[in-house]
Amino acid sequence: MKYEAIKIKDKYQFEEQWQAYVIAQMNDYEFKIARVEGEFIWHDHKDTDEVFIIIEGELDIEFRDGKVSLEEGDMYVIPKGVEHKPLAKKECKIMLVEPKGVVNTGDEESEFTVKPRSYV
């Protein structure tokens, strides 16, 4: 077996915004990375929590009753069923940790709805 670390920052070899790429799997969970800039849509995930980890840059996550601001090295867990809208004033590189098969826009269909691509 070959033992090799995953160099997260080296995986951002794509330019698309709000497109998730799977870089690793653990049991039934996927580690996804994305470049994000601008506003996403309001959505929720009825059956699962969602984890945002900021690799580079800054990201705000708005809620109907407030917001959280994240910067490089920060992590935030959004509980299942909580409506939220991520936004980044400048490009931000993020990692998401979600169960396999979770759609990035929850139950909402939009131009941002994607099937994650895989580097695995």
C-alpha positions as CSV (number, residue, x, y, z in Angstrom):
1,M,0.0,0.0,0.0
2,K,1.2,3.5,-0.8
3,Y,0.9,6.0,2.0
4,E,0.6,9.6,0.7
5,A,-0.9,12.7,2.1
6,I,-3.6,14.5,0.2
7,K,-2.3,18.0,-0.6
8,I,-5.6,19.9,-0.4
9,K,-4.4,23.2,-1.9
10,D,-2.9,21.3,-4.8
11,K,-6.3,19.9,-5.7
12,Y,-7.8,23.3,-6.8
13,Q,-6.8,22.8,-10.4
14,F,-10.2,23.9,-11.7
15,E,-11.6,27.4,-12.3
16,E,-15.4,26.8,-12.0
17,Q,-17.3,28.5,-9.2
18,W,-19.6,26.6,-6.8
19,Q,-18.7,23.2,-8.4
20,A,-17.8,20.5,-5.9
21,Y,-15.0,18.0,-6.5
22,V,-14.7,14.9,-4.3
23,I,-11.0,14.5,-3.1
24,A,-11.5,11.7,-0.6
25,Q,-14.0,9.4,0.9
26,M,-14.4,8.0,4.4
27,N,-17.0,5.4,5.0
28,D,-20.2,6.9,3.6
29,Y,-18.8,10.5,3.7
30,E,-17.2,12.6,1.0
31,F,-14.7,15.4,1.3
32,K,-15.5,17.9,-1.4
33,I,-13.6,21.1,-2.4
34,A,-14.9,24.1,-4.3
35,R,-14.0,27.6,-5.4
36,V,-16.7,30.0,-4.4
37,E,-17.3,33.7,-5.2
38,G,-20.5,35.7,-5.1
39,E,-23.8,34.5,-3.7
40,F,-25.2,31.0,-3.6
41,I,-29.0,30.3,-3.2
42,W,-31.1,29.9,0.0
43,H,-31.3,26.2,0.7
44,D,-31.2,23.5,3.4
45,H,-30.4,19.9,3.9
46,K,-33.3,18.2,5.6
47,D,-31.5,14.9,6.4
48,T,-27.9,15.9,7.2
49,D,-25.7,18.5,8.8
50,E,-23.2,20.3,6.5
51,V,-19.6,21.2,7.4
52,F,-17.8,24.1,5.8
53,I,-14.0,24.3,6.3
54,I,-12.3,27.4,4.9
55,I,-9.0,26.5,3.1
56,E,-8.3,30.0,1.8
57,G,-10.2,33.3,1.8
58,E,-13.3,34.4,3.7
59,L,-16.9,33.2,3.5
60,D,-20.2,34.5,5.1
61,I,-23.0,32.1,5.7
62,E,-26.3,33.9,6.1
63,F,-29.2,32.5,8.1
64,R,-32.8,33.9,8.2
65,D,-32.0,35.3,11.7
66,G,-28.2,36.2,11.4
67,K,-24.9,35.1,9.9
68,V,-21.5,33.6,10.7
69,S,-18.3,34.9,9.1
70,L,-15.5,32.5,8.5
71,E,-11.9,32.9,7.5
72,E,-9.0,30.6,6.6
73,G,-8.7,27.8,9.1
74,D,-12.3,28.2,10.4
75,M,-14.9,25.5,10.3
76,Y,-18.7,25.7,10.8
77,V,-21.3,23.0,11.1
78,I,-24.8,23.8,9.9
79,P,-27.4,21.6,11.5
80,K,-29.7,19.7,9.3
81,G,-32.8,21.5,8.2
82,V,-31.4,25.0,8.8
83,E,-31.9,27.3,5.8
84,H,-28.7,29.1,4.8
85,K,-27.0,31.0,2.0
86,P,-23.2,31.1,1.6
87,L,-21.6,34.1,0.0
88,A,-18.0,35.3,-0.7
89,K,-17.1,38.8,-1.7
90,K,-13.8,37.5,-3.2
91,E,-12.9,34.0,-4.3
92,C,-12.8,31.6,-1.4
93,K,-11.6,28.0,-1.4
94,I,-13.7,25.7,0.8
95,M,-14.0,22.1,1.8
96,L,-17.4,20.4,2.5
97,V,-17.8,17.2,4.4
98,E,-21.1,15.5,3.7
99,P,-22.7,12.0,3.3
100,K,-22.2,10.5,-0.1
101,G,-24.9,11.6,-2.5
102,V,-25.9,14.9,-0.8
103,V,-26.9,17.5,-3.4
104,N,-25.3,20.9,-2.8
105,T,-28.6,22.8,-3.2
106,G,-30.6,20.6,-0.9
107,D,-34.1,20.0,-2.4
108,E,-33.9,23.2,-4.5
109,E,-33.1,22.9,-8.2
110,S,-31.0,25.8,-9.6
111,E,-28.2,26.7,-11.9
112,F,-25.9,25.8,-9.0
113,T,-27.2,22.2,-8.7
114,V,-24.3,19.9,-9.6
115,K,-23.2,16.3,-9.2
116,P,-19.8,16.3,-7.5
117,R,-16.9,15.4,-9.7
118,S,-14.3,13.1,-8.3
119,Y,-10.5,13.2,-8.0
120,V,-10.7,9.9,-6.1
